[in-house]
Amino acid sequence: MAKIVTLTPNPSVDVSTSIENVVPTLKLRCRSQRRDPGGGGVNVARVVKRLGGDVEAILPVGGFTGQMLRRLIDDEGIPTRLVEVEAETREDFFVSELNTRAQYRFILPGLPLREPEWRECLSALAATLPPPRFVVGSGSLPPGVPTDFYAQAATIARRLGAKFLLDTSGIPLATAVERGVHLFKPNLHEMSELTGSELATQEDWLLMACALIDKGKAEIIALSLGHLGAMLVTRHQTLRARALPIAPISAVGAGDSFLGALVFGLANEATLPDAFRLAVAAGAAALINEGTELCRPADAYALAAEVKIETI
C-alpha cells in the first residue's frame, strides 16, 4: 500500500486556454486548449508520483466528466480508489490573457454528493491496509458534504497511525484544525480568517502560528506568503524562504505543487529544511507551466539549488 494517500472530495477536470484579450459580448477565439486532472488532492498525488513517490488517490467520480477524469489520472500512472457517484464531476476553466498576462480562474462549486457517497470516501480511507504514513486532504468541499468532513478524515488518519496534512479554507479548515492535524497549509488570508487577526508582519505570522501549535491544533504550519515566499513553523523551529524571481505563466497549482513536494520529502525521510526547500522550489516551478500542468521534477530540483532557507 502507498506511503501517501490523498483524499479529494471535489475533484475536477481543469480546462485551460489562452487568448489575446478578454472582452465582453464578442465570440472569443482561443488559441489552444488542454485538459488536466484537478482538485487539490489529485494535484498533490500527481506531484508526488512525478517525483517518484509512493502515492494513491481516493476521490469520487461521476458522469461523462468523471470518466474523463479517470482517464486523465490513469494516463499519469497514479493508483486510485474511485467512488462512483451520481453527480457529474465538475469542470474548472482557466483563461490566460496574453496581452496583459492576467489569468482568469473560473471555479465551479461541483454538484452535491449524497450522504452515502461522501461517507464511502471516508470508508475507503478507513479501509486502507496496510496503513499509509501520510494522508493528505486537499481542496474544497462540494455541496452536500458536511463542513467537518476533513475533521472526520483526520480522526480516521489518527486511527490508522498516519499523519494528516490539510489544505483547505474557511469553516472546513477551522473545524479540522480545532480537532487537530499534523500539518496544514494556509495562505495569509486563510490564516487571518482562521485566527481572526490581522497579520501584517512576520512577527504577527509567527505569533499566530506558534499559538496554534502550542494549543495542539497542529504540529507544523506551512504558511504560504505569495510573492513574499513561505514560512514553515514547528514547536522548535521556524524556517523562512523568500520567493524566487520567476515571471509566472500560470499560478494554478503552485500551492498543490508545494504541498506535494513537501509530503514527498517528509515521506522519504528528508530533513525538514530539505523538504521545505524542495516544496518552495516545486511551487515556483509550477509557475512556469501552462494551465494545471504543475511542476516538472527537473525544474523543481534545479530551482531547489536557488532556494535560500533562513532560520528565524
Helices and strands as residue ranges (DSSP letters): E 4-7, E 12-19, E 34-38, H 40-50, E 55-61, H 63-75, E 80-84, E 90-97, E 102-106, H 115-126, E 134-138, H 149-160, E 163-167, H 170-179, E 181-184, H 188-195, H 202-214, E 218-224, G 226-228, E 230-233, E 238-241, H 254-267, H 272-286, H 297-304, E 309-311
